[in-house]
Amino acid sequence: MKLLFIPIILSIITIATADTIAVLDTDGDVLKPGIEYYIIPAITDVAGGLTLESRNGSCPLSVAQAPRGGGDGLPVIFTPAKPNAKTVNIGEDTNIAFSAVIICIQSTVWKLTSPDDVSEWFYVSTGGVTGNPGKNTLSNWFKVEKYMGVYKLVFCPGVCDVCRPVCGDMTVDVVGDHRWLVLSRGSGRAFPFMFRKA
């Protein structure tokens, strides 16, 4: 009879640990809050890492991919919603902020914007808020999920129990020479990313 309990206990342990699987960088080390990383494409011959550009010639700046040959982009810092988190974990809400000085007088924390009059895409811009998970910061939370042996970025915040946010994978919208990070909402495939220590 005692042997029947062993598989059940092992299953419970597996489920519990599956909820806190840490994201790994390109060296196989766990991602840690407060450390600088580059978000680079897993498809290396397409374009460079994530950086900032202006979509309309003014602020706020939007998240975009550096052009091919443009390098690793700008480093980012992850700040998980869970207080005192030691690692950045798969499927958990986190703020993402560029660790860079910009010309706009605003934070470099990512936030999802509403679609503009020209496009139906939800773009990612700067000007978000770090911390304070809840309804007022809903647009500032992203997740990292496993995807095709690497990772994808997702917007589907769980920091507000009564909110019903739009959800989807982050993909890249190519407009001329620009490659903008946008919410796919089922109209495009997720874009595969990796994380490299800065």
Buried (B, 14 or more C-beta within 10 A) or exposed (E): EEEEEEEEEEEEEEEEEEEEBBBBBBEEEBBBBEBBBBBBBBBEEEBBBBBBEBBEEEBBBBBBBBEEEEEBBBBBBBBBBBEEBEBBBBBBBBBBBBBBEBEBEEBBBBBBBEEEEEEEBBBBBBBBBBEEBBEEBBBBBBBBBEBEEBBBBBBBBBBBEEEEBBBBBBBBBEEEEBBBBBBBBEEBEBBBBBBBBB
